[in-house]
Amino acid sequence: DRVSRDEEDWCALATYGHPRLVEQLTAIIGDEDPVGEAGGLVIARDDRALDEGIVVTAAARDDRRPPDLVHSVTEIGTLGSSATTEQARRIADETARAEAIARLERLRATKLVGAVRRAEGVRERFVRLVHRVIATECTLAREERGEIPVPSGVWQELIRSGTDWRYAEAFRQRLDLDLDEVAPARLADPSAFLPGWPKRHLLHETAPELRSLMDTWRSLGLGALSHGGRVRTTEGRTQERTWTI
């Protein structure tokens, strides 16, 4: 079951690909593109996932009844006359196709796991960013204006701003986060403001960081974000408008 890369002993499985497999098959068949039938050997290639860098070659001997799949290059040292070409071709085609599909599925599964992890990372960073901004705004409201801060109210002020924070509500929904997760009541407590955080309004300062998170999200192929609102026209009328990033 283990694939060897030993170029001296030729232990690699033909269906998995040896570093010099194509070279050796070319020498046997006498063709620069070793796919087809030649003197007791049928070779098939499946490149359906070529864009993903997956190309699988399989070989079967058609000088035997029934035909045998070639597992090692050493098995094709001596070949007899072709006798079961159609069956051998079917075996080689099916083997190459099955392995190509299996490799593609493994690759896609690996990419999916990576995408899920990156998406979860974006969610966590977004929550931390929002918590920092809301906790800071609550602290300033309490100390500068003597107000009793309400985190959910601060959130509403954020998403009504003219900065990239206006996309934050659409982003929250796209990230499948509850409002209580991004604006919990505990952020109004003085202890929520951590030492080292700047005690100043962070709306404009953090907008680029929010934009970066949204750009990362879009790079994962998870969709654009839209924000709708009312704007005043040059004629003095108001109308609905949608912004998309």
Secondary structure, DSSP 8 states (H G I E B T S, - for coil): ------TTTT-SBTTT--TTHHHHHHHHHT-SS--EEETTEEEEEEEEEGGGTEEEEEEEESSSSS-EE--BGGGGSS----S-HHHHHHHHHHHHHHHHHHHHHHHHHHHHHHHHHHHHHHHHHHHHHHHHHHHHHHHHHHHHS-----HHHHHHHHHTSSSGGGGHHHHHHHTT--HHHHS-GGGGSGGGS-TTS--S--HHHHHHHHHHHHHHHHHTT----EEEEEEE-TTS-EEEEEEE-
